[in-house]
Amino acid sequence: MTAAATASIPHGTRTRLTFPAGGEGVPAVWLRPEAPAPGQPAALLLHGFSSRGDVMADTVGRALLRRGVASLSPDLPLHGTRGNPLELQALRNPLELARLWRLALQEAGAGVDFLRGEAGRVGVVGYSLGSFLSVVLASGRPEVAALVLAAGGDLPGGTPLTAVARTVADPLRAARKLGPRPLLMLNGRHDPVIRPEQAERLYAAAPGPKDLRWWDGGHAVPSGAVDEGAEWLAGQLGGKDPSLREALSPRERVLSVPLSQGRGALRSNRVRGLLRSCTCITTGKRSQPRKSGSVYVTDSGGARPHSGR
């Protein structure tokens, strides 16, 4: 491992480093809590198409850091500092695409090895493209203790390329191999990229324990879902007691509105203000919610989406 720069940030440190994978160096962002204890939990964060490790580190990584969980966020091949992801769209050779997939999977495995040398229990978080990588990675790495998939699911059905793609990476087959390890899926009800039926197929394939939660939106993950996933993973890995909810700033909390309060609660100035401060996992920038935005409405059965319209 080679470290380029370390900076102090709230609740810990942020280091840009390169870790080894098959003779190559993989650039990544390493977030570590203040005064890390032996055996601290950690998570590997895998970003989506056209994104980069910095985005995962500065959204999911910081949410985990507040809960005492370290994280490693690498740049996938042809992403971030490693090239232009649009080059992937120009590839016509399926063998080259398969090679890049295997390379990304190898590097993700090296990321797990890095974390095992630096931390205790290890989890994996994947967003979109990263969710496909995450479930396949976890299926072959029993040391991955828990898995969070955001905007993840099965391959799209009914296309000529699906059968070919399954020979390289089959999310359903991978999910069936998770065994008793816990899985959390976070998905958008109106996602045009990973449609709800794709998410439901993957969820059905996983043996459990498992949980599928929805936000009322598209492919971009709202900050409330980011915080929900971080809190769940920290609980699975043994991070800080998540009772610090009240200590978080408003935009860092999951919105919880009792069903008994009805739609009027969702139209309140407080809720509207919180929605305006959401941060999007896709770009790391503040999101632009629809007119009334999306929130989680909770009842005794857990979190589920609700529109404030």
Helices and strands as residue ranges (DSSP letters): E 2-9, E 12-21, E 24-33, E 42-46, H 53-56, I 57-61, H 62-65, E 70-74, G 80-82, H 86-90, H 94-118, E 122-127, H 129-140, E 144-150, H 160-168, H 171-176, E 183-188, H 196-205, E 210-215, H 223-237, G 242-247, G 250-252, E 257-258, G 259-261, H 262-266, H 269-276, E 294-299, E 302-307
